[in-house]
Each structure stands twice: as C-alpha cells, then as structure tokens.
C-alpha cells in the first residue's frame, strides 16, 4: 500500500498553509463576496470529505456542473 500526502497537491498545500498562517486574510473576492483563507479552506475540505465519503479516491476524475 502506498501513502500519498495531501501536500502533493500544490494548490491544497498553499491554501492550507495560508489558512493556518493568516486565517482571516481575504483569499478570494467574487461578485462582492469575500472569502477568507480559513473559510475557503473549510469549504474545500467539506467538498473533499463528501467526495471521499462517496468512494472517490485520489486520481479519479470527477466532473462538476457549475451555474
């Protein structure tokens, strides 16, 4: 069994590092709404955990429908 670190994903590593270092700093502003690093990190982790619970594993492709 091989172990894959979540930090192999550069974007994930940077988001997590910034959420730990500056949680209240704005990470993203979209249509007048500001998302902090902590808030964005929590949202990403919520989606990642839902995908894991649905049986999705690292390396699988997942599509999304965005409005």
N, C-alpha and C positions, 0 to 999 in steps of 0.2 A: 504494500500500500504506500502510495507516495503522498507527501504532505505539500499542500500549496498554501503559501502565505497570502492573506488578503492584500498584502502590500506589494504583491507582484503587479497589481494594477496601479499605475502611477496616479491616475485621477483620484482613485479611492484613497491612496496614501496621502496625497496633498490635501484633500478635503478633511480627512481625519486629523491630520497634523494641525491644520488651521483651526478646526473646531476645538481642539484641545488648547491651542495657544491663544486664540482670540475668538472665543465663542460668540461674543456679542457684536463683532465687527460685521458689517454688511458683506455678504458673499455674492449676492445676485440681486439686481433690481429689474423687475419685469412688470410692465404696464402699471407702474406706480406702486407696486408692492415690493417691499424689501425683505429679503430672506437672509438671516444671519447664518454664519458658518455652522453654528450649533443646530439651528432649525433645518437647514438644508441637509446636514449630516443625519439628523434624526429621520427626515423624510426618505432619504436614500436607503438607510438601514431598514426602515419599515417595509419598503418595497422588496429589498433583498431578502429579508426574513420571510415575507409572503411567498416569494418565488421558491425559496428553499423548502418551505412547508409544502409547497405544491409538487415537490420532487425534482425541481430544476437543479442541475449540478453544474459546476464550473465547466466552461467550454461549450455548453449547449447554447443554441441560438434561440433568442426569444424576440418575438415581434411585439410591437405596441401600436395602438391606434390612438392618435392624439387629435384633439379637436383644434 
